[in-house]
């Protein structure tokens, strides 16, 4: 489902990206609380520490930025660039591993990071600007996953806390919109689509979490690329976004970097557990990728 998000968010026009984001926050909370009610799983609330609440509050800020950037990108014709963000996400995770966890990279991991950096330089020239959408998605989701890993709270539970944190600003924004709020002015179908934004956020996350328990991490590490591949294909084949030769060159180098990264992970029996975990947590990715993953 994450890979199909570029087909969903445009259906919510004429709602702005910020309004869609606010509704997504509200209805994601409703959806995940409904799931927890069915599961009758509430004991975790008493077990939350102040440190975990603080980490999840920061995670909420990051995921709201990730979701908002992704929705803006999709609804303004930057689907391909948003896909790039989730392609380079695993490479960003490697950098966080070095900086935060003092991990020592293997030779082929350095090669993958180097190729990814080269691709960003080429795409900066190709776009005529820094690919800020892709970099924002990659770094916000990477930091989000880092905080979630540190907090060590279940997927549904952490999403509940995050959306509770975001509920007040989301409701405040929707209240300030007044008559400009499209929820009650664009018909029942549009209102249901806005509500559906919460469902399409919560359901893939929980489905991935359930699958991750049953599927080897080596497979999870490879499957995480399905979403950005679908996003890329939607951007090129359905949205007909421009892809001159220079952009193709940048993307080909990114894909080469991911091939090197995946091959090295499989060879060493690691297959990116951190990236797979972060994929379960997103938008967007978005994420999608986590993301998300994305979106």
C-alpha positions as CSV (number, residue, x, y, z in Angstrom):
1,X,0.0,0.0,0.0
2,X,2.8,2.4,0.7
3,X,3.9,2.4,-2.9
4,X,0.4,3.4,-4.0
5,X,0.2,6.5,-1.9
6,X,1.0,8.8,-4.8
7,X,-2.4,7.7,-6.3
8,X,-4.3,8.5,-3.1
9,X,-3.3,11.9,-1.9
10,X,-4.2,13.7,-5.2
11,X,-7.7,12.5,-4.7
12,X,-8.0,14.8,-1.7
13,X,-7.7,18.0,-3.8
14,X,-8.8,20.8,-3.4
15,X,-7.6,20.3,0.2
16,X,-4.2,21.8,0.8
17,X,-1.2,19.7,1.9
18,X,-1.4,21.1,5.4
19,X,-5.1,20.4,5.7
20,X,-4.6,16.8,4.5
21,X,-1.8,16.4,7.0
22,X,-4.0,17.7,9.9
23,X,-6.7,15.2,8.9
24,X,-4.2,12.4,8.6
25,X,-3.0,13.1,12.2
26,X,-6.6,13.1,13.6
27,X,-7.9,10.0,11.7
28,X,-4.7,8.0,12.2
29,X,-5.2,8.4,15.9
30,X,-8.9,7.2,15.6
31,X,-7.8,4.2,13.5
32,X,-5.0,3.1,15.8
33,X,-7.1,3.5,18.9
34,X,-9.9,1.4,17.3
35,X,-7.3,-1.3,16.6
36,X,-6.0,-1.2,20.2
37,X,-9.6,-1.4,21.4
38,X,-10.1,-4.6,19.4
39,X,-6.9,-6.0,20.8
40,X,-7.7,-4.8,24.3
41,X,-4.2,-3.8,24.8
42,X,-3.7,-0.9,27.1
43,X,-1.3,-2.1,29.8
44,X,1.6,-0.5,27.9
45,X,0.4,3.0,28.8
46,X,1.4,2.5,32.5
47,X,4.8,1.2,31.4
48,X,5.8,4.3,29.4
49,X,8.7,6.2,30.9
50,X,9.3,10.0,30.7
51,X,12.3,9.3,28.5
52,X,10.1,7.2,26.1
53,X,7.5,9.9,26.0
54,X,10.1,12.5,25.2
55,X,11.6,10.5,22.4
56,X,8.2,9.8,20.9
57,X,7.3,13.5,21.1
58,X,10.3,14.3,19.0
59,X,9.5,11.4,16.7
60,X,6.0,12.9,16.3
61,X,7.5,16.2,15.1
62,X,9.7,14.5,12.6
63,X,7.0,12.2,11.2
64,X,4.7,15.2,10.8
65,X,7.4,16.9,8.8
66,X,7.9,13.7,6.7
67,X,4.2,13.2,6.1
68,X,3.7,16.9,5.2
69,X,6.7,17.0,2.8
70,X,5.5,13.8,1.1
71,X,1.9,15.0,0.6
72,X,3.2,18.3,-0.7
73,X,5.6,16.5,-3.1
74,X,2.9,14.2,-4.5
75,X,0.3,16.9,-4.9
76,X,2.7,19.3,-6.7
77,X,4.2,16.9,-9.2
78,X,7.3,15.7,-7.5
79,X,6.5,12.0,-7.1
80,X,9.8,10.9,-8.6
81,X,11.8,13.1,-6.2
82,X,9.9,11.7,-3.3
83,X,10.7,8.2,-4.4
84,X,14.4,9.2,-4.5
85,X,14.1,10.1,-0.8
86,X,13.1,6.6,0.1
87,X,15.7,5.1,-2.2
88,X,18.5,6.9,-0.4
89,X,17.0,6.3,3.0
90,X,19.1,3.1,3.7
91,X,22.3,5.0,2.9
92,X,21.2,7.8,5.3
93,X,20.7,5.1,7.9
94,X,24.3,3.9,7.4
95,X,25.5,7.5,8.1
96,X,23.4,7.6,11.3
97,X,24.9,4.3,12.4
98,X,28.4,5.8,12.1
99,X,27.6,9.1,13.7
100,X,25.3,7.9,16.5
101,X,26.3,4.3,17.2
102,X,29.9,4.7,16.2
103,X,29.6,1.7,13.9
104,X,32.5,0.9,11.7
105,X,31.6,0.6,8.0
106,X,32.8,-2.2,5.8
107,X,34.5,-1.4,2.6
108,X,31.5,-2.0,0.4
109,X,29.3,0.1,2.7
110,X,31.7,3.0,2.1
111,X,31.4,2.3,-1.6
112,X,27.6,2.5,-1.4
113,X,27.7,5.7,0.6
114,X,30.1,7.2,-1.9
115,X,27.9,6.3,-4.8
116,X,24.9,7.7,-3.1
117,X,26.7,11.0,-2.4
118,X,27.8,11.1,-6.1
119,X,24.2,10.6,-7.2
120,X,22.9,13.5,-5.0
121,X,25.5,15.7,-6.6
122,X,24.5,14.6,-10.1
123,X,20.8,15.1,-9.3
124,X,21.5,18.5,-7.8
125,X,22.9,19.6,-11.2
126,X,20.1,17.8,-13.1
127,X,17.3,19.5,-11.1
128,X,19.2,22.8,-11.0
129,X,18.8,22.8,-7.2
130,X,19.4,20.7,-4.2
131,X,16.9,17.8,-4.2
132,X,15.5,19.1,-0.9
133,X,12.3,17.0,-1.0
134,X,14.3,13.8,-1.3
135,X,16.8,14.8,1.4
136,X,14.1,16.0,3.7
137,X,12.2,12.7,3.4
138,X,15.3,10.6,3.8
139,X,16.7,12.5,6.9
140,X,13.4,13.0,8.7
141,X,12.5,9.4,8.3
142,X,16.0,8.3,9.3
143,X,16.0,10.4,12.4
144,X,12.4,9.2,13.1
145,X,13.5,5.6,12.9
146,X,16.5,6.3,15.1
147,X,14.3,7.8,17.8
148,X,11.8,4.9,17.6
149,X,14.6,2.4,17.9
150,X,15.9,4.1,21.0
151,X,12.4,4.4,22.5
152,X,11.7,0.7,22.0
153,X,7.9,0.9,22.0
154,X,5.6,-1.2,19.8
155,X,4.5,0.1,16.4
156,X,0.8,0.6,17.2
157,X,1.6,1.9,20.7
158,X,4.2,4.4,19.5
159,X,1.9,5.6,16.7
160,X,-0.8,6.2,19.3
161,X,1.5,8.4,21.4
162,X,2.7,10.3,18.3
163,X,-0.8,11.1,17.0
164,X,-1.9,12.1,20.5
165,X,0.9,14.6,20.6
166,X,-0.1,15.9,17.1
167,X,-3.8,15.9,17.9
168,X,-4.0,19.3,19.5
169,X,-2.1,21.3,16.8
170,X,-4.0,19.4,14.1
171,X,-7.4,20.2,15.6
172,X,-6.4,23.8,16.2
173,X,-5.4,24.2,12.6
174,X,-8.6,22.7,11.3
175,X,-10.6,25.0,13.6
176,X,-8.7,28.0,12.3
177,X,-9.6,27.0,8.8
178,X,-13.3,27.7,9.6
179,X,-15.3,27.6,6.4
180,X,-12.2,26.9,4.3
181,X,-12.1,23.4,5.8
182,X,-13.0,21.2,2.9
183,X,-14.2,18.3,5.2
184,X,-17.7,19.6,5.2
185,X,-17.8,21.5,1.9
186,X,-16.7,19.1,-0.8
187,X,-19.3,16.3,-0.3
188,X,-19.5,13.0,1.5
189,X,-17.0,11.2,-0.8
190,X,-14.3,13.8,-0.1
191,X,-14.9,13.6,3.7
192,X,-14.6,9.8,3.6
193,X,-11.3,10.1,1.6
194,X,-9.9,12.4,4.3
195,X,-11.0,9.9,7.0
196,X,-9.4,7.2,4.9
197,X,-6.0,8.9,5.2
198,X,-5.9,7.6,8.8
199,X,-6.8,4.1,7.7
200,X,-4.2,3.9,5.0
201,X,-1.6,5.1,7.5
202,X,-2.4,2.6,10.3
203,X,-3.3,-0.6,8.4
204,X,0.0,-1.0,6.3
205,X,2.0,-0.3,9.4
206,X,0.4,-3.0,11.4
207,X,0.4,-5.4,8.5
208,X,4.1,-4.9,8.0
209,X,4.7,-5.4,11.8
210,X,2.8,-8.7,11.7
211,X,4.7,-9.8,8.6
212,X,8.1,-8.9,10.0
213,X,7.6,-11.4,12.8
214,X,7.1,-14.2,10.2
215,X,9.5,-13.2,7.4
216,X,13.3,-13.5,7.5
217,X,15.0,-10.1,7.8
218,X,17.0,-10.9,4.6
219,X,13.6,-10.8,2.7
220,X,12.4,-7.8,4.6
221,X,15.5,-5.9,3.7
222,X,14.9,-6.5,0.0
223,X,11.1,-5.9,0.1
224,X,11.6,-2.4,1.5
225,X,12.5,-1.2,-2.0
226,X,9.1,-2.2,-3.5
227,X,7.4,1.0,-2.3
228,X,9.9,3.5,-3.8
229,X,10.0,1.4,-7.0
230,X,6.2,1.7,-7.3
231,X,6.3,5.4,-6.5
232,X,9.0,5.9,-9.2
233,X,6.9,4.0,-11.8
234,X,3.8,6.0,-10.9
235,X,5.7,9.3,-11.3
236,X,7.2,8.3,-14.7
237,X,4.4,6.3,-16.3
238,X,1.2,7.8,-14.8
239,X,2.1,11.3,-13.7
240,X,4.5,11.7,-16.7
241,X,7.1,13.6,-14.8
242,X,10.1,14.8,-16.7
243,X,13.1,12.4,-16.7
244,X,15.9,13.8,-18.8
245,X,19.1,11.8,-19.3
246,X,20.9,13.5,-16.4
247,X,18.2,12.5,-13.9
248,X,18.3,8.9,-15.2
249,X,22.0,8.9,-14.6
250,X,21.6,10.0,-11.0
251,X,18.9,7.4,-10.3
252,X,21.0,4.7,-11.9
253,X,23.9,5.5,-9.6
254,X,21.5,5.4,-6.6
255,X,20.2,2.0,-7.7
256,X,23.8,0.8,-8.1
257,X,24.6,2.0,-4.6
258,X,21.5,0.1,-3.3
259,X,22.6,-3.0,-5.1
260,X,26.1,-2.8,-3.5
261,X,24.5,-2.1,-0.1
262,X,22.1,-5.1,-0.4
263,X,24.7,-7.4,-1.7
264,X,27.1,-6.5,1.1
265,X,24.3,-7.0,3.7
266,X,23.2,-10.3,2.4
267,X,26.9,-11.5,2.2
268,X,27.4,-10.6,5.8
269,X,24.0,-11.9,7.0
270,X,22.8,-8.5,8.3
271,X,20.4,-7.2,5.7
272,X,19.6,-3.9,7.2
273,X,17.5,-4.6,10.3
274,X,17.4,-1.0,11.2
275,X,16.1,0.1,7.7
276,X,13.5,-2.7,7.8
277,X,12.3,-1.6,11.3
278,X,12.1,2.0,10.2
279,X,10.1,0.9,7.1
280,X,7.5,-0.5,9.5
281,X,7.2,2.8,11.3
282,X,6.4,5.2,8.4
283,X,4.6,7.3,5.3
284,X,6.5,8.2,3.8
285,X,8.8,5.9,4.4
286,X,7.1,7.7,3.4
287,X,7.5,6.6,4.9
288,X,7.4,4.4,3.1
289,X,9.2,4.2,3.9
290,X,9.4,4.4,5.8
291,X,7.5,4.6,4.5
292,X,7.1,4.6,5.6
293,X,7.5,3.3,3.3
294,X,6.9,6.8,2.6
295,X,4.2,9.1,2.8
